[in-house]
Amino acid sequence: MDNIKKYRQIIQRILTEYASIPYTYGELKTKLIISQDLNNYLLITQGWENDVRVHGCLVDIEIIDGKIWIQRDGTEYGVANELVLAGVLKDDIVIGFQPPELRPFVEYAE
């Protein structure tokens, strides 16, 4: 299996697990959205908390040129950590929400 297919499966498994965790307050749900080309993944939170509408992006991941780009990560543990535990090399993970000038100082790809 090539890396892209493997990465797609890993990302989908990790985000599906996150999406299954219920909120303990409000009428909130987590929804996993996967693009038809399978290279874009969004985990969003939506619903109501008291009288306030909630709709926001929790995780945004893209596969670009064979690397996993984490564009947004609102999880407590960190999706990059989950990816590494699942067997993804740190050299294949880009922390896209970090400014480019800081990426050389993190332990992941630039």
Buried (B, 14 or more C-beta within 10 A) or exposed (E): EEBEEEBBEBBBEBBEEBBEEEEEEEEBEBEBEBEEEBBBBBBBBEBEEEEEEBEEBBBBBBBEEEBBBBBBBEBEEEBBEBBBEBEBEEEBBBBBEBEEEEBEEBEBBE
